[in-house]
Amino acid sequence: MADDLTTDIDERAEIFSPLHPLFADAPTSVTFRKLRKRLVRQTQEAVRAYGMVTPPRTDGKKPRWLVCLSGGKDSYTLLSILLDLQWQGALPVDLLACNLDQGQPGFPKHILPEYFAKIGVDYRIITQDTYSVVTEKLPETSTYCSLCSRMRRGILYRVAREEGCEAIVLGHHRDDALETFMLNFLHGGRMAAMPPKLVNDQGDLFVLRPLIGCAEDDIAKFAGLMQFPIIPCNLCGSQDGLQRMQIKSMLNEWEKRSPGRRQTMARALSHVRPSHMVDPELFDFAGLMLGEPGTKDDGL
């Protein structure tokens, strides 16, 4: 399995067909090929760095991942890149695409099943009316995302267990992680982002985010060029007032003024110095004594 994860996709081009069938109608431009290659490389690097693929099971079966699709650009891109990696022999897992139909009025139920059938991927559609529950419990002026997300996650955990999956896989990307970090930093009084890999509270399932190193702009361009049948989330009409949207706007302004700022911030999330923070639970300041090797003083 180690060879599967450390061999670059380009080295496999002579052995495997270079593209999954879902790319049959994709653009052939150099721009698209570079974009696809970048997203594939960044996803493969995340899978490697965070140990997302577990060792082979004793029964010889591959790990199975429940890939969650909402019908948005991020989840379509997630499935496409994972299928691409799998096709190239660089992702030794079985994939099961999954969509939760939450009973939203006007939700186009046919789009995802038709798309899954077209690209030939195993899938499961779950229908459960969380829309009515959310709208009944919260006033119209409230933000529904938090309650909706918790309910959705619980349902997906159940389905993953029923399907014998060891992980649910989500389409959160680099910019989602940065926005979450800034929300926690400015509004929550803590320093925390989105982990690329975690274990749920019950201890029986992984939650994986393979796109954690991918830029939202790249994902949006990729989704547009692939012409995915996007399904907008129109459950809540108050999204523009969310704190997350304010954070996104702030990050956009920083990026506009200083191109590359987002990438620098993302790199900072993986270069943390516990001895240069002020959390005594993170670093043993009380136990730090003279005569022992010190920590580097940056003078900051």
Secondary structure, 3 states (H helix, E strand, C coil): CHHHHHCCHHHHCCCCCCCCHHHCCCCCCHHHHHHHHHHHHHHHHHHHHCCCCCCCCCCCCCCEEEEECCCCHHHHHHHHHHHHHHHCCCCCCEEEEEEEECCCCCCCCCHHHHHHHHHCCCEEEEECCHHHHHHHHCCCCCCCHHHHHHHHHHHHHHHHHHCCCCEEECCCCHHHHHHHHHHHHHHHCCCCCCCCEEECCCCCCEEECCCCCCCHHHHHHHHHHHCCCCCCCCCCCCHHHCHHHHHHHHHHHHHHHCCCHHHHHHHHHCCCCHHHCCCCCCCCCCCCCCCCCCCCCCCC
